[in-house]
């Protein structure tokens, strides 16, 4: 136990006293928060134009009074209608093209009367509405989509033969909580596991393959420390360092998700038990990922090769994380599949459908795999062919 503690402290000191390594561990969390928050702001601006306070200038010719209700923006957009007859059609188009106006709408003369008199099987042609816009400008595209939606809805209302869900709300039987947990259950397991394995990769590759490159591994191997103690000390220290990196990334993700997805997280009734279960799953995954990636690092000759060999493992992890939301698996079968069982556990906690028996099966299997990994790693440390690339 003393030998394990010595190796554990040595590894921790090397990673936690190096400012560059600390920056590498914590920077991803900061970047995730900044990037995801900016993405959320961008997507919200994209879907609502430049926001509810922005003013959209719209040129309209010959608009019937019955259609003036469209100009209130539906309570979302601040629309300024310009019906100045002094400007020619070409001048108005140029203003749309230059960005001075969002769009230019032209109704046919006596549009409303022609519309009411129109019969699909008659001799009269349907009256026309022309909307000129710039698809490369967000504001112009927003106003075009808005007026198209208004006109389509009006057209359907005057030829209405039956209604579907005319009551508006109450037809979606899923609650806000169920919708939120469903969305989180689809994306969080994949993102979280990707962050965890990325944190493990950065430290595992440096720990063994890096020491091989620097030639310091030989000094460590000649010390009177058992190979199993050396393996366990390294794995536990690397797991703790990787957990710090993953925690920083996870916090950055959690704080940025409300902005990214526009979700109200107070609607999700997660309790202390749920957060504790997620913590246990994270620790389990970090231990398992660390021992697997340390074995890859031990087999590799350099840090570059270790990262290259670890890439297929990351891809496999992402695929397994996606499968939990795509392929429905009933019963306890999935909890016997390594790594995939952790994804199932995490999804079940997030979606408030926690399976205690599946959780304990996952815990037992992953701890056994971790023990086997440490044993295999000790054997690899005892092999001169592997450690000295002979």
C-alpha positions, 0 to 999 in steps of 0.5 A: 500500500505504501508503494502505491501511495508513493507512485500515486503522489509522484504522478499527481505532483508531476501533473498538478505542479506543471502550469501548462498541464493544469491549463490543459486540464482546465481550459477545455471546460472554459472553452466549452462554456464559451463556445456553447454559450455563443452557439446558443446565442447565435442560434437564438438570434438566427431563429428570431432575427436580431431579437425582439428589440430589433426593428425590421423595415418592410416595404408594402404596396397595395396591402389590403386592410384585412392583412394589416394584422400581419404587421404587428409581428405576432408579438415577436418582431418589431416591424416598421411598415413603409408604404411610401409611394414616392419610391419606385419598385426598383428603388425599394428592391435596391434598399432590400438588397443594400440591407436598408429594408428587410423585404418588399411585398407587392400585392396585386391591385384589388387583391382582396376582392380578386381573392374572394371572387377566385374559384379554382375551377373558374376562368379567373387566375389567382391573385398574386403576392410578390415578396422580394428578399435577400436570402443572404441577410438574416433579417431579410430571411426572417421577415420573408419566412414570417410573412410566408407563414402568415399568408399560408395560414390565412390561405388555409383558413379561408378554404378550411374544411376541417381543423386539427388540434384547433384547441392549440395546447393540451394535445402533447401529453408529454410534460415539460419535465419529460421533454427536458429529460428526453433531450438531455438523455439523448445528448448528455451521455455521449458528450459526457463520455467524450469529455471523460475519455478526452481527459483520460487520453491527455494524461494516460498518453503522457504518463507511460508513452511520454516516459518511454520517449524521455527514457525515464521509465527505465529508472522507475522500473528498477525501483523495488516497487511491485509491478502491480503496485506501480500499475495501480498507483499510476492508474489511480493518479491518472484517474484522479487527474482525468476526473479533474479535467472531466469535472471542469469540462462537465461544469462548463457543459452544464452551465452552457446547456441552458443557453445552448438549448433554451431549457429551463432546468428548474423544471427537472426534479433531480434529487441528491440520489440522482446526482450521487448516481451520476457521480458514481457512474462518472468515477466508474467510467474514469477508472475503466477508461484510464486503465484501458488508455494506460494499457494502450499508452504502455503498448505504444512507443510514443505519445503520438502513437498512443493518441493514434491508437486511442482514437478507435476507442473514442469512436467506439465509445461515441457509437455506443453512447449514441446506440442507447438513444437509437436502439431500444433495449429492454430488460437487463441485457444491455447492463452486461455489455461493458461501457454500454452499460454505463451509458444505459445507467447514465441515460436512465438517471437523466430520464428519471427511469433509474434501474437499481439492479442494472446499476449494481450489475454495471458497477460489479462488471466495471469493477471486475474489468478494472481489476483485470485491467490493472492485472494486465497492466502489471504484466505489461510492465513486467515485459521488457519487450513492451516496456523497452520496445524490443 
